[in-house]
Amino acid sequence: MLGRSPALAVPALAFLTVFFVVPLALLVAIGIFPVRGSTIVFDHADLRPYFRYLTDPFYLWVTARTFGMAAAVTLTCLLCGFPFAYLFTRARRFWQALLLSLVVSPILTGTVVRSYGWLVILGRRGLVNDALLRWGIIHAPLHLLFTMQGVIIALAQVMLPFMILPIVGVLARQSPYLHDAAFGLGASRAQVVRHVVLPLSLPGIFAGSALVFVLSFASFTTPALVGGGNFVILPTLIYQQTQQSLDWGILSAISMVLLGTSLLVVWVYSALARGLGLRWADRQ
Amino acid sequence: MKRLFAMCVVLLLGCAVAPHSRAGAAPSAELVLSSYGGQLDEPFRWFLADPFERQTGAKVSLVPSLSLEVLAKIKASPADPPFDVIVLDEGPHLQAAADGLVQRLDDKRVPNLAQVYPAYRKVTGGFGVPQAYSVVGIAYNTKKIKDRPTSWRDLFRPEYKGQVGTVNLNSSLGVAFLVMLARMNGGGEGNIEPGFQAYKTLMASVSAVAPRPGALAALFERDEVAIAPLWNNTILTLREKGLPVDWVVPKEGAVVVMSVMNMVTNTKQPDLAVRFINDAISSEYQLKAAVTPYFFGPTNSRVNLPAAMRRFLPTRPEEVAQLVSLDWNTINRNRQAWTERFNRELGR
């Protein structure tokens, strides 16, 4: 009887309700109702924080900047991740094990440790500048640390597994006969990738892109460490508001925009992926 | 599905009506102290907390935090504060006193207070005890900067382009530097405009804006910056490790900032807290924290430091009086606006 009982969901539901739903509801309430001291006054709604957010060019600039950063990270991951995933599915079993451990190993190290690693690598006297200087490609150290480019590089490394794994999942399920058939019909390798492999792996690409975008849009540790003390994106702005100005209303508004944008992106991606997936299913 | 939804609603309601009383467990004897972080926590840990634990049997936890973070955390839960004893820089201290986050001490229960220089007690506004002071001067890499800096204006020299470090306005260090820039250009606490104008000019030379003073010191270690405004003790601990750095008092003056130790309002351990605060201003402890490599300015008049240390640490009230003190009440009123402006105009 217990097999299908909804009672099975109670522990998880209780946990989520207490530690996620309630705090989230409070966070929403803080943005809609005025806060006095440490209590929320539910008398009348006050949407001024949202109004302030949406009419202030600075906040809009930061939002656009954060969006652009996440998009750049997603694109970088896609450009590096897709060839890797393709190579992975073509490789022999032994190499696959090796490549897989390469992909997964970054997830196993802490974000802080990884970001500190990037501080050393991207620094004025770091690996990158050292190598470029020695090979005579540049004559003065590049400014990589504490820049948007540096943050994108570091984030892309952190996020790469989340792009590669979904694509590998889709590629691995593709029948190799499809490729053979395409070759048999006279397609070149590039044409096979263009017309067979790529379209069939779109669901994986969408899933990976959505994951990477959402994770980098909301990431704090890596941008805060690699970006430095005046690197402004939505998560670092939220952090600063919680630590300094204690302006709870605008803080809630920023958080909601962050969350809302992420949800919107996930929804768009999944709608796209669903639409495409159905069409291919019909064709087969 | 409907039943799941119903359960969710029931749980939500349960949370909403749940009594907000705290479990009545016996309070464990733990004293939570805010601290500076890094090597600067060593004197607190070794010479203050450890002996205190041995004498009282209580546990002392050090939580490294910037002053403003301490305030934010207490404000978020004032009835059950996450700290018992806090050390705050002058500005945040005055803010905490005004907001009722810290309580007045009974002088009779802090006997060591009688040994503290009266001049230092003026900055506390009647709350807490002046525990130590630190000084903002210019730190520089002696291998890369051959001419010893003598003025805050040296940071603007074209040959240091790309080698200057600063810190954002989260810390007293960042604010003090901004005010010094304003003062040098005809402004001050009440007129910060010239400070921001100078800062914007300086940004062309700035290689990194660190999020906190400790991070700025670390940038010296990794050669990202060669010259920066910095606390005497933050950089001199690195010098003791053998790094080629030095620290100077510029001719316009270095900024002295008092650290005030306070008992938090609603602490569950008032007796332990008072005793700890009394220990923290004893001459025995302050001497240990004032010598190499820590350089915390002693507030206890019975601490006698060797003359050789005077260059890094002015030790007597006459010497300290020659340093620059800032008007933190005015700064507090404007600080949020300055931070916002810093983000807007100097963020990237």
Interface residues (C-beta under 8 A of the other chain):
Chain A: P6 A9 V10 L13 A14 T17 V18 V21 V22 A25 G37 S38 F58 L119 V120 G123 R124 R125 H143 L145 F146 T147 M148 A224 G228 G229 N230 F231 V232 L237 Q240 T242 Q243 Q244 S245 L246 D247
Chain B: R3 L4 M7 C8 L11 L12 C15 L66 L68 E69 A72 K75 A76 S77 P78 G162 V167 N168 N170 S207 A208 V209 A210 P211 R212 A215 R222 D223 E224 Q336 T339 E340 F342 N343 R344 L346 G347 R348
